[in-house]
Structures are given as C-alpha cells and as structure tokens.
C-alpha cells in the first residue's frame, strides 16, 4: 500500500516543549487519527507536515519532499484548522472568489453544491455563522479542489453530536469517492475515530506512544478487572498500566487473549480509545 | 497567488467604504473653507495608506496567516502582497486627493466667478508627493514592526515614532531660529525643483526595498 504522507524522525524544539522523532505513515485510502491530550504535540506535528513550522526530519507527501515541492504539493492538499481561516469578515461567496485564485483545480460548482448541501448562506459574514456552520464552510473550502490529502486539526471540537456525525459522514464519503485519497485527522474526541479511522497514532508529551490499526487496538486491548491478589500474579510484561480502584484493580493489556489463557481471567472489558488513552496518561506502570 | 491575497485584503477593507466617503466629503468641505490646496492629498493619502495596514489586524483576529500558509503560496508572497497593498493604497490616496482638489476648486470657481481660486498645479503635485513620501516613510517602518511585534504594538510604536519625528523637526526649526541662521531659500527651492522628483522616487523605492528585506527576514523565522 502506498503512503500519501510519510514522516521520518520529525523533531521540533520549543522553550517548554519538544516534539521527538515522530515517524508514521498515512496510507492511501485510509483515515489516520492523531490522538493525544491538549498540548501533546498533535498541532505541532500537523504544522510540521504543512511546513508552517520549521522542523527537523523528513516529511514526504505523495512521495516527494514537502519542503522542496511545497507549492506543488499544497495544490494536492486540503486543510482544516480549528482556530484559523481566511477571515471572519468575508462571505462564503467571497471565499469562492479568493480560492479560485489560489487553486488551479478549484471547482466552483462543487463548492456551491457543498454550500447548498450544508445549508450555508452565501452572502452572510462568516463571523455571524454558528460554530457548526463555520466548520462546514471550512470543510467545503478544503475539499472543493478535489485534493488527494485532507488534513484536519480538531475538526469536531466544540460541535454538537448531530453536526459531528454529519461531518464524519462527509469524511467517509470523501474516501469512498476515491480510494487513492487519505485523511489525517487530529482530535481529542476519540469516540469519533472508533467509527471512521483505519489507524490510530497516539502522541503523548511530544512522543509517539503507539501507531496501530484501529481494529487491532479495539480487538486486542482489554481492561482486566481483578482483585489485588490476581493483580499481584500478573507479570509486568503482560500489562501496560493499571489503576487502583476502591474495590478492584483495572489493568490495561494489549493482548487480552494471552491474559485469558495464561491467568484464566475472565472479566476483561473491551476498552474505548479514550479508555486506552487515559490508562497511558493517568495509569500507573 | 498574490492576486488571491490582495482580494482577501480588499474584501476585508470593504468595511471602510462608508468611512472613506465621509473623509472625502470632509476634505471637500475643508478645501471650500480654507481654500488650501494641500489638505486633501495629505489627508486622504495618509488615511488610505494607514487603512491598508489595518489588514494586519484582520489577519491577527482570524489567525489567517496560519491557514494561508497551508494553501499553495509562501511567506515571501505574503510579505510582497502587503507591500503591494500599502504602496497601491498610498498612491491611490494621493491621486484621489489631487483629483478632489481639482474638482472642488473648479466647481467653486464656476459657482463663484467673482472669487477665483488660482489652482497652482505645481504646489498640488509637490503636496501630493510630500504626502506620499511621508506615508511611505511611516509604512516602511511600521510594516516590519508589525511583523515583529504584531498589529497592536506596531500601532503604538507608530504613534511614538510620529511624536519623535515631530519633536526632532520642531527642535531643528527652533535651533535654526535661535542661531539666527539665514537659510538660502532660493537655493533650496532651486535644488528641489531640479532634483526633487528624483529624490522622491529614489528615496521611496530605497525605503520600501530595505523595509521589505527586513520584514521578510523577520517573517521567514516567525512561528504561526
């Protein structure tokens, strides 16, 4: 499977934060979810991919060096940033007029169709839009030049479940329409990713904790619920982290079948991505 | 891509339409009241030139540069576009000021044939060029400062700068008067008539060029 985005040892140092040796791929036809706490390094990673911030390491987009072919490659990308857009004092109609001068492949008909589909007014100032409307406009703007890669930074934060679901449907359809496309989606709302992502990359304090297929993560990981005596029997190699409850121990493992076989433990719950993330961040090792 | 960036800024500036019409009307009334030829070019050129810099505030409010850098453009084009807009606005302001003066004076002369105002085109052009030079000077300093410190601090810094310039010029004028130095005004006038246009053109280009180089160097390394 070809990769649309490849990161090799991407590092960036700030005064109080460091992104260390980030390496992962975004394969064709896949949605990759980038998860982590606020301030974990998700946005810095995205900024490094987009060359907004100068980072060390190699970033390849569609097989080409992202720094050497910046303008050409950006024609192939659509980007949605949570907190940034052209201007709040523009209308959707004016956005169309501006974007057709940015992109050679801008498709005005597609953009207008999307505005209609999302029920967005064309002559109202963006500052008067609701958060959901603003996000839908950003998405319509990002996909109207038929990019090969979609990079989304927190596209669902602050939105109600109905709008979030609508937006996730758009991403699903975007990949279904052309399987050579890819999406890199950064979010701290991990429930969104359980339904749509193919891979999960988890970043914590500027480092990658894991980069795994979503299915593998949800099928192999488990939360063992056991007594103190059972917990003591567990080999440290067989679990990732644990949390001591009032009446029992909760232990995260990345191989629940082995635990069942080896220790004859039966109460192993299927964790959500959020549970897994919380164990890595808050659990004791 | 510069065209797209210019469009974005011009759409943002469209909110100033009403203010601009009021300023033009105010200048027209001021010309009628004072019969002075230098008011409109200086005021309109100054205001339009400075309004063009308010696009930096719009950019900061929407954090638009971060988004724009994800589009097929680069930092160099972003900086060049700001200079094109600033220079264009200043020159347009100067031309608009001149035109208003000519129109108002001619209308007044038609309405009051008994009190003809002599339209001195040379003074009008000198006033316009002076206005353009002054605003260019301020912009050349302000644009790199905005890139360095942001729109808000850049504006404060400009007021300080204007105050310092006025203080220095007043000081020089005071010292010349105090020292009783007789300036050969005729020689100065001849010099300006002979070389004024060239000094204006060359110094304006040099100012903007140096300013652009500094602004780009600052912005190249700025985190968005």
Interface residues (C-beta under 8 A of the other chain):
Chain A: X47 X50 X51 X52 X53 X54 X70 X71 X72 X74 X75 X77 X79 X81 X83 X84 X85 X86 X87 X88 X89 X90 X94 X97 X98 X99 X101 X102 X103 X151
Chain B: X1 X3 X4 X7 X8 X11 X12 X15 X58 X59 X61 X62 X63 X64 X66 X67 X68 X69 X70 X71 X72 X73 X74 X221 X223 X224
